[in-house]
Amino acid sequence: MVHWALTNKGSKAVALIEPFTSGWRVLLYDMMLLAFIAALWQANGAALLDALRNSVQNLALLLALVGGIGIDYSVGG
């Protein structure tokens, strides 16, 4: 849903994401980010921020995913 809203700029049309295009790549980033956050939530419950603060590895992965999505959007794919 987030990917559709951002890539379609609010258009009501269904997004057609062809393999190996920029939209496909960003969709993969979005799925990895959501899976990572869901895994942290399952492992730590409400202490999600503590899991990021206490683990450099978790924080680095989160920043890498968010940075990758941001760079991909900013350069236009």
All heavy atoms as TSV, in Angstrom:
chain	resi	resn	atom	element	x	y	z
A	1	MET	N	N	0.831	-1.196	0.000
A	1	MET	CA	C	0.000	0.000	0.000
A	1	MET	C	C	0.873	1.257	0.000
A	1	MET	O	O	0.575	2.192	-0.722
A	1	MET	CB	C	-0.915	-0.010	1.228
A	1	MET	CG	C	-1.877	-1.175	1.313
A	1	MET	SD	S	-3.380	-1.008	0.381
A	1	MET	CE	C	-4.079	0.466	1.012
A	2	VAL	N	N	1.919	1.264	0.823
A	2	VAL	CA	C	2.812	2.428	0.866
A	2	VAL	C	C	3.482	2.601	-0.490
A	2	VAL	O	O	3.554	3.705	-1.021
A	2	VAL	CB	C	3.858	2.263	1.984
A	2	VAL	CG1	C	4.916	3.332	1.894
A	2	VAL	CG2	C	3.199	2.284	3.342
A	3	HIS	N	N	3.963	1.510	-1.043
A	3	HIS	CA	C	4.630	1.571	-2.347
A	3	HIS	C	C	3.684	2.102	-3.419
A	3	HIS	O	O	4.054	2.968	-4.200
A	3	HIS	CB	C	5.131	0.174	-2.722
A	3	HIS	CG	C	5.784	0.128	-4.055
A	3	HIS	ND1	N	7.083	0.505	-4.238
A	3	HIS	CD2	C	5.324	-0.236	-5.268
A	3	HIS	CE1	C	7.393	0.373	-5.511
A	3	HIS	NE2	N	6.336	-0.079	-6.153
A	4	TRP	N	N	2.454	1.611	-3.436
A	4	TRP	CA	C	1.466	2.063	-4.416
A	4	TRP	C	C	1.185	3.551	-4.260
A	4	TRP	O	O	1.131	4.292	-5.238
A	4	TRP	CB	C	0.183	1.251	-4.264
A	4	TRP	CG	C	-0.904	1.697	-5.174
A	4	TRP	CD1	C	-1.073	1.358	-6.482
A	4	TRP	CD2	C	-1.968	2.595	-4.856
A	4	TRP	NE1	N	-2.178	1.972	-6.997
A	4	TRP	CE2	C	-2.748	2.746	-6.026
A	4	TRP	CE3	C	-2.324	3.286	-3.707
A	4	TRP	CZ2	C	-3.868	3.555	-6.054
A	4	TRP	CZ3	C	-3.451	4.091	-3.742
A	4	TRP	CH2	C	-4.198	4.221	-4.906
A	5	ALA	N	N	1.013	3.995	-3.017
A	5	ALA	CA	C	0.691	5.401	-2.774
A	5	ALA	C	C	1.827	6.324	-3.208
A	5	ALA	O	O	1.592	7.390	-3.783
A	5	ALA	CB	C	0.373	5.612	-1.299
A	6	LEU	N	N	3.062	5.904	-2.961
A	6	LEU	CA	C	4.189	6.767	-3.309
A	6	LEU	C	C	4.529	6.717	-4.795
A	6	LEU	O	O	4.872	7.729	-5.388
A	6	LEU	CB	C	5.417	6.380	-2.485
A	6	LEU	CG	C	5.319	6.693	-0.999
A	6	LEU	CD1	C	6.520	6.146	-0.260
A	6	LEU	CD2	C	5.173	8.188	-0.757
A	7	THR	N	N	4.451	5.551	-5.395
A	7	THR	CA	C	4.841	5.439	-6.800
A	7	THR	C	C	3.759	5.916	-7.746
A	7	THR	O	O	4.068	6.401	-8.829
A	7	THR	CB	C	5.232	3.993	-7.163
A	7	THR	OG1	O	4.158	3.127	-6.827
A	7	THR	CG2	C	6.475	3.565	-6.433
A	8	ASN	N	N	2.507	5.811	-7.363
A	8	ASN	CA	C	1.422	6.253	-8.242
A	8	ASN	C	C	1.029	7.693	-7.993
A	8	ASN	O	O	0.172	8.217	-8.685
A	8	ASN	CB	C	0.195	5.361	-8.072
A	8	ASN	CG	C	0.294	4.134	-8.914
A	8	ASN	OD1	O	1.309	3.900	-9.546
A	8	ASN	ND2	N	-0.747	3.336	-8.929
A	9	LYS	N	N	1.589	8.333	-7.019
A	9	LYS	CA	C	1.307	9.734	-6.696
A	9	LYS	C	C	-0.190	9.988	-6.534
A	9	LYS	O	O	-0.724	10.990	-6.967
A	9	LYS	CB	C	1.872	10.658	-7.770
A	9	LYS	CG	C	3.316	10.410	-8.140
A	9	LYS	CD	C	4.263	11.058	-7.158
A	9	LYS	CE	C	5.685	11.026	-7.619
A	9	LYS	NZ	N	6.393	9.783	-7.451
A	10	GLY	N	N	-0.885	9.008	-5.912
A	10	GLY	CA	C	-2.300	9.186	-5.637
A	10	GLY	C	C	-3.230	8.788	-6.765
A	10	GLY	O	O	-4.432	8.902	-6.631
A	11	SER	N	N	-2.692	8.335	-7.877
A	11	SER	CA	C	-3.542	7.902	-8.988
A	11	SER	C	C	-4.342	6.679	-8.565
A	11	SER	O	O	-3.875	5.840	-7.815
A	11	SER	CB	C	-2.673	7.562	-10.202
A	11	SER	OG	O	-3.456	6.948	-11.197
A	12	LYS	N	N	-5.566	6.553	-9.069
A	12	LYS	CA	C	-6.412	5.417	-8.714
A	12	LYS	C	C	-6.090	4.178	-9.538
A	12	LYS	O	O	-6.596	3.108	-9.284
A	12	LYS	CB	C	-7.888	5.777	-8.902
A	12	LYS	CG	C	-8.335	6.935	-8.052
A	12	LYS	CD	C	-8.398	6.566	-6.603
A	12	LYS	CE	C	-8.939	7.735	-5.804
A	12	LYS	NZ	N	-8.577	7.704	-4.431
A	13	ALA	N	N	-5.245	4.318	-10.541
A	13	ALA	CA	C	-4.903	3.191	-11.403
A	13	ALA	C	C	-4.074	2.176	-10.622
A	13	ALA	O	O	-3.336	2.515	-9.700
A	13	ALA	CB	C	-4.109	3.678	-12.610
A	14	VAL	N	N	-4.207	0.938	-11.000
A	14	VAL	CA	C	-3.423	-0.123	-10.369
A	14	VAL	C	C	-1.995	-0.030	-10.889
A	14	VAL	O	O	-1.773	0.149	-12.082
A	14	VAL	CB	C	-4.032	-1.506	-10.693
A	14	VAL	CG1	C	-3.159	-2.621	-10.166
A	14	VAL	CG2	C	-5.423	-1.595	-10.133
A	15	ALA	N	N	-1.040	-0.138	-9.992
A	15	ALA	CA	C	0.366	-0.042	-10.388
A	15	ALA	C	C	0.790	-1.313	-11.104
A	15	ALA	O	O	0.568	-2.410	-10.614
A	15	ALA	CB	C	1.235	0.185	-9.165
A	16	LEU	N	N	1.370	-1.146	-12.255
A	16	LEU	CA	C	1.938	-2.271	-12.994
A	16	LEU	C	C	3.442	-2.232	-12.766
A	16	LEU	O	O	4.119	-1.329	-13.249
A	16	LEU	CB	C	1.618	-2.164	-14.484
A	16	LEU	CG	C	2.270	-3.237	-15.363
A	16	LEU	CD1	C	1.785	-4.627	-14.960
A	16	LEU	CD2	C	1.989	-2.975	-16.820
A	17	ILE	N	N	3.943	-3.176	-12.009
A	17	ILE	CA	C	5.356	-3.197	-11.664
A	17	ILE	C	C	6.023	-4.302	-12.469
A	17	ILE	O	O	5.805	-5.480	-12.217
A	17	ILE	CB	C	5.550	-3.401	-10.154
A	17	ILE	CG1	C	4.859	-2.286	-9.398
A	17	ILE	CG2	C	7.027	-3.470	-9.813
A	17	ILE	CD1	C	4.816	-2.477	-7.919
A	18	GLU	N	N	6.796	-3.901	-13.444
A	18	GLU	CA	C	7.490	-4.868	-14.287
A	18	GLU	C	C	8.790	-5.292	-13.613
A	18	GLU	O	O	9.457	-4.472	-12.973
A	18	GLU	CB	C	7.775	-4.250	-15.645
A	18	GLU	CG	C	6.510	-3.881	-16.401
A	18	GLU	CD	C	6.804	-3.159	-17.699
A	18	GLU	OE1	O	7.983	-3.102	-18.089
A	18	GLU	OE2	O	5.855	-2.665	-18.300
A	19	PRO	N	N	9.177	-6.554	-13.749
A	19	PRO	CA	C	10.425	-7.028	-13.131
A	19	PRO	C	C	11.646	-6.255	-13.629
A	19	PRO	O	O	11.708	-5.860	-14.787
A	19	PRO	CB	C	10.496	-8.495	-13.564
A	19	PRO	CG	C	9.087	-8.866	-13.851
A	19	PRO	CD	C	8.439	-7.624	-14.373
A	20	PHE	N	N	12.578	-6.035	-12.725
A	20	PHE	CA	C	13.865	-5.392	-12.990
A	20	PHE	C	C	13.754	-3.924	-13.378
A	20	PHE	O	O	14.653	-3.371	-13.993
A	20	PHE	CB	C	14.668	-6.177	-14.039
A	20	PHE	CG	C	14.827	-7.624	-13.678
A	20	PHE	CD1	C	14.168	-8.602	-14.392
A	20	PHE	CD2	C	15.600	-7.993	-12.586
A	20	PHE	CE1	C	14.293	-9.939	-14.050
A	20	PHE	CE2	C	15.732	-9.328	-12.234
A	20	PHE	CZ	C	15.084	-10.301	-12.961
A	21	THR	N	N	12.666	-3.271	-13.025
A	21	THR	CA	C	12.535	-1.830	-13.216
A	21	THR	C	C	12.737	-1.159	-11.872
A	21	THR	O	O	12.856	-1.807	-10.832
A	21	THR	CB	C	11.153	-1.467	-13.768
A	21	THR	OG1	O	10.163	-1.874	-12.824
A	21	THR	CG2	C	10.887	-2.124	-15.112
A	22	SER	N	N	12.754	0.161	-11.865
A	22	SER	CA	C	12.961	0.886	-10.606
A	22	SER	C	C	11.794	0.656	-9.643
A	22	SER	O	O	11.994	0.552	-8.438
A	22	SER	CB	C	13.139	2.372	-10.874
A	22	SER	OG	O	11.998	2.904	-11.509
A	23	GLY	N	N	10.575	0.560	-10.157
A	23	GLY	CA	C	9.424	0.305	-9.290
A	23	GLY	C	C	9.516	-1.048	-8.611
A	23	GLY	O	O	9.163	-1.206	-7.446
A	24	TRP	N	N	10.013	-2.020	-9.330
A	24	TRP	CA	C	10.196	-3.362	-8.779
A	24	TRP	C	C	11.255	-3.345	-7.685
A	24	TRP	O	O	11.096	-3.954	-6.640
A	24	TRP	CB	C	10.599	-4.298	-9.920
A	24	TRP	CG	C	10.814	-5.717	-9.536
A	24	TRP	CD1	C	9.867	-6.641	-9.262
A	24	TRP	CD2	C	12.071	-6.383	-9.395
A	24	TRP	NE1	N	10.456	-7.852	-8.969
A	24	TRP	CE2	C	11.799	-7.712	-9.044
A	24	TRP	CE3	C	13.388	-5.971	-9.544
A	24	TRP	CZ2	C	12.804	-8.626	-8.830
A	24	TRP	CZ3	C	14.390	-6.884	-9.328
A	24	TRP	CH2	C	14.092	-8.199	-8.979
A	25	ARG	N	N	12.325	-2.620	-7.928
A	25	ARG	CA	C	13.413	-2.531	-6.949
A	25	ARG	C	C	12.922	-1.856	-5.662
A	25	ARG	O	O	13.198	-2.324	-4.563
A	25	ARG	CB	C	14.578	-1.760	-7.561
A	25	ARG	CG	C	15.820	-1.733	-6.718
A	25	ARG	CD	C	16.977	-1.052	-7.435
A	25	ARG	NE	N	16.658	0.307	-7.845
A	25	ARG	CZ	C	16.604	0.719	-9.107
A	25	ARG	NH1	N	16.814	-0.118	-10.092
A	25	ARG	NH2	N	16.320	1.969	-9.385
A	26	VAL	N	N	12.170	-0.783	-5.793
A	26	VAL	CA	C	11.660	-0.083	-4.614
A	26	VAL	C	C	10.634	-0.941	-3.880
A	26	VAL	O	O	10.576	-0.939	-2.657
A	26	VAL	CB	C	11.081	1.294	-5.004
A	26	VAL	CG1	C	10.405	1.957	-3.830
A	26	VAL	CG2	C	12.186	2.179	-5.534
A	27	LEU	N	N	9.840	-1.703	-4.611
A	27	LEU	CA	C	8.901	-2.618	-3.975
A	27	LEU	C	C	9.653	-3.635	-3.119
A	27	LEU	O	O	9.243	-3.942	-2.003
A	27	LEU	CB	C	8.049	-3.322	-5.023
A	27	LEU	CG	C	7.058	-4.363	-4.495
A	27	LEU	CD1	C	6.035	-3.708	-3.582
A	27	LEU	CD2	C	6.380	-5.079	-5.637
A	28	LEU	N	N	10.773	-4.135	-3.613
A	28	LEU	CA	C	11.589	-5.062	-2.818
A	28	LEU	C	C	12.129	-4.384	-1.567
A	28	LEU	O	O	12.141	-4.970	-0.484
A	28	LEU	CB	C	12.735	-5.622	-3.666
A	28	LEU	CG	C	12.325	-6.579	-4.775
A	28	LEU	CD1	C	13.549	-7.031	-5.550
A	28	LEU	CD2	C	11.592	-7.773	-4.216
A	29	TYR	N	N	12.599	-3.138	-1.709
A	29	TYR	CA	C	13.061	-2.387	-0.538
A	29	TYR	C	C	11.943	-2.258	0.497
A	29	TYR	O	O	12.156	-2.443	1.694
A	29	TYR	CB	C	13.507	-0.974	-0.912
A	29	TYR	CG	C	14.828	-0.834	-1.601
A	29	TYR	CD1	C	15.006	0.107	-2.597
A	29	TYR	CD2	C	15.917	-1.615	-1.239
A	29	TYR	CE1	C	16.216	0.266	-3.226
A	29	TYR	CE2	C	17.136	-1.459	-1.869
A	29	TYR	CZ	C	17.284	-0.514	-2.859
A	29	TYR	OH	O	18.484	-0.352	-3.476
A	30	ASP	N	N	10.752	-1.901	0.027
A	30	ASP	CA	C	9.621	-1.721	0.942
A	30	ASP	C	C	9.276	-3.024	1.667
A	30	ASP	O	O	9.014	-3.027	2.867
A	30	ASP	CB	C	8.391	-1.222	0.184
A	30	ASP	CG	C	8.561	0.189	-0.346
A	30	ASP	OD1	O	9.486	0.880	0.108
A	30	ASP	OD2	O	7.773	0.584	-1.216
A	31	MET	N	N	9.293	-4.139	0.936
A	31	MET	CA	C	8.988	-5.423	1.567
A	31	MET	C	C	10.070	-5.815	2.582
A	31	MET	O	O	9.751	-6.336	3.650
A	31	MET	CB	C	8.836	-6.516	0.498
A	31	MET	CG	C	7.587	-6.362	-0.322
A	31	MET	SD	S	7.214	-7.731	-1.443
A	31	MET	CE	C	8.709	-7.962	-2.339
A	32	MET	N	N	11.340	-5.549	2.256
A	32	MET	CA	C	12.415	-5.853	3.209
A	32	MET	C	C	12.283	-4.998	4.462
A	32	MET	O	O	12.482	-5.484	5.579
A	32	MET	CB	C	13.785	-5.643	2.564
A	32	MET	CG	C	14.166	-6.715	1.582
A	32	MET	SD	S	15.876	-6.602	1.014
A	32	MET	CE	C	15.784	-5.186	-0.063
A	33	LEU	N	N	11.950	-3.728	4.296
A	33	LEU	CA	C	11.795	-2.832	5.444
A	33	LEU	C	C	10.648	-3.290	6.337
A	33	LEU	O	O	10.805	-3.368	7.566
A	33	LEU	CB	C	11.561	-1.402	4.962
A	33	LEU	CG	C	11.362	-0.356	6.053
A	33	LEU	CD1	C	12.611	-0.237	6.924
A	33	LEU	CD2	C	11.012	0.982	5.442
A	34	LEU	N	N	9.509	-3.612	5.743
A	34	LEU	CA	C	8.370	-4.062	6.547
A	34	LEU	C	C	8.656	-5.400	7.230
A	34	LEU	O	O	8.270	-5.600	8.380
A	34	LEU	CB	C	7.120	-4.162	5.681
A	34	LEU	CG	C	6.537	-2.832	5.237
A	34	LEU	CD1	C	5.343	-3.062	4.314
A	34	LEU	CD2	C	6.136	-1.981	6.422
A	35	ALA	N	N	9.340	-6.311	6.541
A	35	ALA	CA	C	9.690	-7.597	7.151
A	35	ALA	C	C	10.661	-7.403	8.305
A	35	ALA	O	O	10.541	-8.059	9.348
A	35	ALA	CB	C	10.299	-8.526	6.107
A	36	PHE	N	N	11.612	-6.489	8.152
A	36	PHE	CA	C	12.570	-6.215	9.220
A	36	PHE	C	C	11.881	-5.619	10.446
A	36	PHE	O	O	12.111	-6.052	11.583
A	36	PHE	CB	C	13.655	-5.270	8.711
A	36	PHE	CG	C	14.641	-4.843	9.763
A	36	PHE	CD1	C	15.502	-5.764	10.322
A	36	PHE	CD2	C	14.692	-3.535	10.194
A	36	PHE	CE1	C	16.405	-5.380	11.305
A	36	PHE	CE2	C	15.582	-3.142	11.157
A	36	PHE	CZ	C	16.443	-4.066	11.722
A	37	ILE	N	N	11.006	-4.660	10.224
A	37	ILE	CA	C	10.285	-4.040	11.346
A	37	ILE	C	C	9.364	-5.059	12.016
A	37	ILE	O	O	9.270	-5.102	13.253
A	37	ILE	CB	C	9.514	-2.796	10.866
A	37	ILE	CG1	C	10.511	-1.698	10.505
A	37	ILE	CG2	C	8.543	-2.306	11.931
A	37	ILE	CD1	C	9.895	-0.487	9.870
A	38	ALA	N	N	8.711	-5.910	11.234
A	38	ALA	CA	C	7.851	-6.944	11.812
A	38	ALA	C	C	8.661	-7.937	12.638
A	38	ALA	O	O	8.225	-8.360	13.714
A	38	ALA	CB	C	7.092	-7.674	10.713
A	39	ALA	N	N	9.843	-8.313	12.167
A	39	ALA	CA	C	10.696	-9.238	12.917
A	39	ALA	C	C	11.173	-8.604	14.222
A	39	ALA	O	O	11.197	-9.267	15.265
A	39	ALA	CB	C	11.887	-9.665	12.072
A	40	LEU	N	N	11.543	-7.330	14.172
A	40	LEU	CA	C	11.939	-6.638	15.407
A	40	LEU	C	C	10.772	-6.568	16.377
A	40	LEU	O	O	10.939	-6.742	17.584
A	40	LEU	CB	C	12.426	-5.222	15.100
A	40	LEU	CG	C	13.873	-5.046	14.707
A	40	LEU	CD1	C	14.160	-3.572	14.473
A	40	LEU	CD2	C	14.817	-5.605	15.741
A	41	TRP	N	N	9.589	-6.286	15.866
A	41	TRP	CA	C	8.407	-6.183	16.720
A	41	TRP	C	C	8.105	-7.531	17.379
A	41	TRP	O	O	7.788	-7.593	18.557
A	41	TRP	CB	C	7.219	-5.719	15.891
A	41	TRP	CG	C	6.011	-5.432	16.728
A	41	TRP	CD1	C	5.025	-6.308	17.067
A	41	TRP	CD2	C	5.684	-4.207	17.362
A	41	TRP	NE1	N	4.094	-5.697	17.850
A	41	TRP	CE2	C	4.481	-4.399	18.054
A	41	TRP	CE3	C	6.282	-2.962	17.404
A	41	TRP	CZ2	C	3.871	-3.385	18.774
A	41	TRP	CZ3	C	5.670	-1.962	18.128
A	41	TRP	CH2	C	4.487	-2.175	18.799
A	42	GLN	N	N	8.206	-8.619	16.602
A	42	GLN	CA	C	7.952	-9.950	17.153
A	42	GLN	C	C	8.973	-10.301	18.231
A	42	GLN	O	O	8.628	-10.885	19.251
A	42	GLN	CB	C	8.023	-11.017	16.062
A	42	GLN	CG	C	6.732	-11.264	15.373
A	42	GLN	CD	C	6.825	-12.447	14.425
A	42	GLN	OE1	O	7.874	-12.717	13.853
A	42	GLN	NE2	N	5.733	-13.141	14.259
A	43	ALA	N	N	10.219	-9.966	18.007
A	43	ALA	CA	C	11.277	-10.334	18.945
A	43	ALA	C	C	11.270	-9.476	20.203
A	43	ALA	O	O	11.640	-9.954	21.273
A	43	ALA	CB	C	12.632	-10.238	18.265
A	44	ASN	N	N	10.840	-8.220	20.082
A	44	ASN	CA	C	10.976	-7.290	21.200
A	44	ASN	C	C	9.680	-6.687	21.693
A	44	ASN	O	O	9.681	-5.956	22.675
A	44	ASN	CB	C	11.934	-6.161	20.802
A	44	ASN	CG	C	13.296	-6.691	20.456
A	44	ASN	OD1	O	13.973	-7.267	21.290
A	44	ASN	ND2	N	13.680	-6.549	19.192
A	45	GLY	N	N	8.590	-6.927	21.019
A	45	GLY	CA	C	7.317	-6.367	21.453
A	45	GLY	C	C	7.320	-4.852	21.415
A	45	GLY	O	O	7.736	-4.244	20.446
A	46	ALA	N	N	6.860	-4.244	22.491
A	46	ALA	CA	C	6.747	-2.792	22.555
A	46	ALA	C	C	8.097	-2.107	22.705
A	46	ALA	O	O	8.190	-0.894	22.567
A	46	ALA	CB	C	5.836	-2.396	23.703
A	47	ALA	N	N	9.147	-2.873	22.962
A	47	ALA	CA	C	10.477	-2.294	23.151
A	47	ALA	C	C	11.223	-2.174	21.822
A	47	ALA	O	O	12.420	-2.423	21.733
A	47	ALA	CB	C	11.276	-3.149	24.128
A	48	LEU	N	N	10.516	-1.756	20.786
A	48	LEU	CA	C	11.103	-1.673	19.451
A	48	LEU	C	C	12.241	-0.658	19.403
A	48	LEU	O	O	13.301	-0.934	18.838
A	48	LEU	CB	C	10.018	-1.293	18.447
A	48	LEU	CG	C	10.377	-1.317	16.978
A	48	LEU	CD1	C	10.746	-2.728	16.546
A	48	LEU	CD2	C	9.229	-0.807	16.144
A	49	LEU	N	N	12.057	0.492	19.996
A	49	LEU	CA	C	13.120	1.498	19.999
A	49	LEU	C	C	14.325	1.048	20.814
A	49	LEU	O	O	15.464	1.369	20.472
A	49	LEU	CB	C	12.587	2.834	20.511
A	49	LEU	CG	C	11.565	3.510	19.606
A	49	LEU	CD1	C	11.058	4.790	20.235
A	49	LEU	CD2	C	12.140	3.778	18.236
A	50	ASP	N	N	14.092	0.308	21.887
A	50	ASP	CA	C	15.212	-0.225	22.667
A	50	ASP	C	C	16.025	-1.218	21.852
A	50	ASP	O	O	17.250	-1.277	21.960
A	50	ASP	CB	C	14.714	-0.906	23.941
A	50	ASP	CG	C	14.199	0.085	24.968
A	50	ASP	OD1	O	14.624	1.267	24.903
A	50	ASP	OD2	O	13.366	-0.303	25.804
A	51	ALA	N	N	15.358	-2.003	21.013
A	51	ALA	CA	C	16.059	-2.966	20.160
A	51	ALA	C	C	16.955	-2.251	19.164
A	51	ALA	O	O	18.041	-2.723	18.846
A	51	ALA	CB	C	15.066	-3.849	19.435
A	52	LEU	N	N	16.528	-1.097	18.681
A	52	LEU	CA	C	17.355	-0.321	17.753
A	52	LEU	C	C	18.479	0.396	18.489
A	52	LEU	O	O	19.605	0.468	18.001
A	52	LEU	CB	C	16.500	0.693	17.002
A	52	LEU	CG	C	15.510	0.110	16.005
A	52	LEU	CD1	C	14.605	1.201	15.464
A	52	LEU	CD2	C	16.230	-0.602	14.889
A	53	ARG	N	N	18.184	0.901	19.676
A	53	ARG	CA	C	19.187	1.646	20.424
A	53	ARG	C	C	20.281	0.734	20.976
A	53	ARG	O	O	21.443	1.125	21.039
A	53	ARG	CB	C	18.505	2.394	21.565
A	53	ARG	CG	C	19.431	3.380	22.254
A	53	ARG	CD	C	18.732	4.172	23.314
A	53	ARG	NE	N	18.176	3.253	24.313
A	53	ARG	CZ	C	17.070	3.475	24.995
A	53	ARG	NH1	N	16.387	4.563	24.796
A	53	ARG	NH2	N	16.637	2.609	25.882
A	54	ASN	N	N	19.931	-0.489	21.350
A	54	ASN	CA	C	20.889	-1.388	21.981
A	54	ASN	C	C	21.668	-2.247	20.998
A	54	ASN	O	O	22.584	-2.956	21.395
A	54	ASN	CB	C	20.174	-2.303	22.980
A	54	ASN	CG	C	19.591	-1.512	24.130
A	54	ASN	OD1	O	20.071	-0.443	24.453
A	54	ASN	ND2	N	18.543	-2.044	24.731
A	55	SER	N	N	21.317	-2.221	19.740
A	55	SER	CA	C	21.990	-3.060	18.747
A	55	SER	C	C	22.422	-2.218	17.556
A	55	SER	O	O	21.585	-1.717	16.800
A	55	SER	CB	C	21.068	-4.186	18.279
A	55	SER	OG	O	21.682	-4.899	17.238
A	56	VAL	N	N	23.721	-2.092	17.389
A	56	VAL	CA	C	24.252	-1.330	16.260
A	56	VAL	C	C	23.891	-2.011	14.946
A	56	VAL	O	O	23.603	-1.357	13.948
A	56	VAL	CB	C	25.792	-1.182	16.393
A	56	VAL	CG1	C	26.391	-0.534	15.168
A	56	VAL	CG2	C	26.128	-0.401	17.642
A	57	GLN	N	N	23.867	-3.328	14.961
A	57	GLN	CA	C	23.545	-4.082	13.751
A	57	GLN	C	C	22.105	-3.803	13.290
A	57	GLN	O	O	21.860	-3.585	12.102
A	57	GLN	CB	C	23.728	-5.564	14.027
A	57	GLN	CG	C	23.675	-6.441	12.817
A	57	GLN	CD	C	24.008	-7.886	13.173
A	57	GLN	OE1	O	23.950	-8.276	14.341
A	57	GLN	NE2	N	24.345	-8.662	12.182
A	58	ASN	N	N	21.156	-3.805	14.205
A	58	ASN	CA	C	19.764	-3.507	13.856
A	58	ASN	C	C	19.619	-2.087	13.329
A	58	ASN	O	O	18.935	-1.841	12.346
A	58	ASN	CB	C	18.848	-3.693	15.063
A	58	ASN	CG	C	18.621	-5.140	15.412
A	58	ASN	OD1	O	18.888	-6.022	14.615
A	58	ASN	ND2	N	18.149	-5.380	16.620
A	59	LEU	N	N	20.279	-1.145	13.992
A	59	LEU	CA	C	20.197	0.246	13.573
A	59	LEU	C	C	20.828	0.442	12.198
A	59	LEU	O	O	20.283	1.145	11.348
A	59	LEU	CB	C	20.876	1.148	14.602
A	59	LEU	CG	C	20.784	2.645	14.342
A	59	LEU	CD1	C	19.340	3.093	14.295
A	59	LEU	CD2	C	21.554	3.405	15.401
A	60	ALA	N	N	21.973	-0.203	11.952
A	60	ALA	CA	C	22.641	-0.082	10.649
A	60	ALA	C	C	21.764	-0.642	9.530
A	60	ALA	O	O	21.676	-0.050	8.451
A	60	ALA	CB	C	23.990	-0.793	10.689
A	61	LEU	N	N	21.115	-1.774	9.780
A	61	LEU	CA	C	20.244	-2.357	8.761
A	61	LEU	C	C	19.048	-1.455	8.483
A	61	LEU	O	O	18.678	-1.236	7.323
A	61	LEU	CB	C	19.776	-3.745	9.183
A	61	LEU	CG	C	18.898	-4.485	8.187
A	61	LEU	CD1	C	19.590	-4.627	6.842
A	61	LEU	CD2	C	18.523	-5.848	8.734
A	62	LEU	N	N	18.460	-0.904	9.525
A	62	LEU	CA	C	17.331	0.000	9.338
A	62	LEU	C	C	17.744	1.231	8.540
A	62	LEU	O	O	17.061	1.624	7.592
A	62	LEU	CB	C	16.742	0.420	10.691
A	62	LEU	CG	C	15.576	1.392	10.607
A	62	LEU	CD1	C	14.354	0.702	10.014
A	62	LEU	CD2	C	15.260	1.967	11.956
A	63	LEU	N	N	18.870	1.823	8.886
A	63	LEU	CA	C	19.335	3.007	8.172
A	63	LEU	C	C	19.690	2.689	6.722
A	63	LEU	O	O	19.448	3.506	5.827
A	63	LEU	CB	C	20.534	3.629	8.896
A	63	LEU	CG	C	20.212	4.272	10.244
A	63	LEU	CD1	C	21.486	4.768	10.903
A	63	LEU	CD2	C	19.213	5.393	10.090
A	64	ALA	N	N	20.257	1.515	6.475
A	64	ALA	CA	C	20.590	1.118	5.108
A	64	ALA	C	C	19.329	0.955	4.269
A	64	ALA	O	O	19.282	1.404	3.111
A	64	ALA	CB	C	21.395	-0.176	5.119
A	65	LEU	N	N	18.302	0.330	4.821
A	65	LEU	CA	C	17.051	0.153	4.080
A	65	LEU	C	C	16.359	1.487	3.817
A	65	LEU	O	O	15.930	1.767	2.695
A	65	LEU	CB	C	16.118	-0.792	4.831
A	65	LEU	CG	C	16.511	-2.263	4.812
A	65	LEU	CD1	C	15.639	-3.046	5.778
A	65	LEU	CD2	C	16.416	-2.835	3.424
A	66	VAL	N	N	16.258	2.311	4.827
A	66	VAL	CA	C	15.607	3.616	4.655
A	66	VAL	C	C	16.430	4.491	3.706
A	66	VAL	O	O	15.880	5.186	2.851
A	66	VAL	CB	C	15.406	4.300	6.029
A	66	VAL	CG1	C	14.962	5.736	5.861
A	66	VAL	CG2	C	14.402	3.522	6.850
A	67	GLY	N	N	17.751	4.442	3.838
A	67	GLY	CA	C	18.611	5.207	2.937
A	67	GLY	C	C	18.494	4.745	1.500
A	67	GLY	O	O	18.458	5.563	0.571
A	68	GLY	N	N	18.437	3.433	1.287
A	68	GLY	CA	C	18.272	2.902	-0.065
A	68	GLY	C	C	16.967	3.343	-0.697
A	68	GLY	O	O	16.924	3.716	-1.876
A	69	ILE	N	N	15.896	3.307	0.085
A	69	ILE	CA	C	14.603	3.761	-0.429
A	69	ILE	C	C	14.656	5.256	-0.747
A	69	ILE	O	O	14.203	5.701	-1.807
A	69	ILE	CB	C	13.484	3.458	0.589
A	69	ILE	CG1	C	13.280	1.946	0.706
A	69	ILE	CG2	C	12.181	4.134	0.187
A	69	ILE	CD1	C	12.402	1.528	1.857
A	70	GLY	N	N	15.236	6.030	0.153
A	70	GLY	CA	C	15.334	7.478	-0.062
A	70	GLY	C	C	16.168	7.833	-1.274
A	70	GLY	O	O	15.774	8.702	-2.076
A	71	ILE	N	N	17.290	7.179	-1.443
A	71	ILE	CA	C	18.144	7.455	-2.608
A	71	ILE	C	C	17.438	7.061	-3.890
A	71	ILE	O	O	17.472	7.780	-4.885
A	71	ILE	CB	C	19.495	6.725	-2.455
A	71	ILE	CG1	C	20.323	7.392	-1.374
A	71	ILE	CG2	C	20.252	6.697	-3.776
A	71	ILE	CD1	C	21.570	6.634	-0.989
A	72	ASP	N	N	16.784	5.914	-3.872
A	72	ASP	CA	C	16.079	5.456	-5.078
A	72	ASP	C	C	14.970	6.436	-5.476
A	72	ASP	O	O	14.792	6.728	-6.654
A	72	ASP	CB	C	15.512	4.065	-4.859
A	72	ASP	CG	C	15.499	3.246	-6.138
A	72	ASP	OD1	O	15.372	3.852	-7.217
A	72	ASP	OD2	O	15.613	2.021	-6.057
A	73	TYR	N	N	14.213	6.929	-4.503
A	73	TYR	CA	C	13.167	7.897	-4.811
A	73	TYR	C	C	13.765	9.224	-5.282
A	73	TYR	O	O	13.242	9.861	-6.177
A	73	TYR	CB	C	12.269	8.149	-3.597
A	73	TYR	CG	C	11.215	7.092	-3.372
A	73	TYR	CD1	C	10.982	6.595	-2.110
A	73	TYR	CD2	C	10.442	6.629	-4.408
A	73	TYR	CE1	C	10.014	5.624	-1.882
A	73	TYR	CE2	C	9.471	5.661	-4.211
A	73	TYR	CZ	C	9.258	5.170	-2.940
A	73	TYR	OH	O	8.303	4.234	-2.735
A	74	SER	N	N	14.861	9.650	-4.655
A	74	SER	CA	C	15.407	10.975	-4.982
A	74	SER	C	C	16.050	11.023	-6.363
A	74	SER	O	O	16.004	12.054	-7.022
A	74	SER	CB	C	16.408	11.414	-3.924
A	74	SER	OG	O	17.564	10.591	-3.968
A	75	VAL	N	N	16.658	9.934	-6.819
A	75	VAL	CA	C	17.273	9.943	-8.147
A	75	VAL	C	C	16.279	9.531	-9.231
A	75	VAL	O	O	16.618	9.535	-10.405
A	75	VAL	CB	C	18.530	9.037	-8.214
A	75	VAL	CG1	C	19.587	9.517	-7.258
A	75	VAL	CG2	C	18.197	7.588	-7.955
A	76	GLY	N	N	15.091	9.172	-8.848
A	76	GLY	CA	C	14.054	8.851	-9.803
A	76	GLY	C	C	14.187	7.470	-10.439
A	76	GLY	O	O	13.669	7.221	-11.507
A	77	GLY	N	N	14.894	6.569	-9.779
A	77	GLY	CA	C	15.012	5.205	-10.258
A	77	GLY	C	C	16.022	5.096	-11.348
A	77	GLY	O	O	16.085	4.262	-12.153
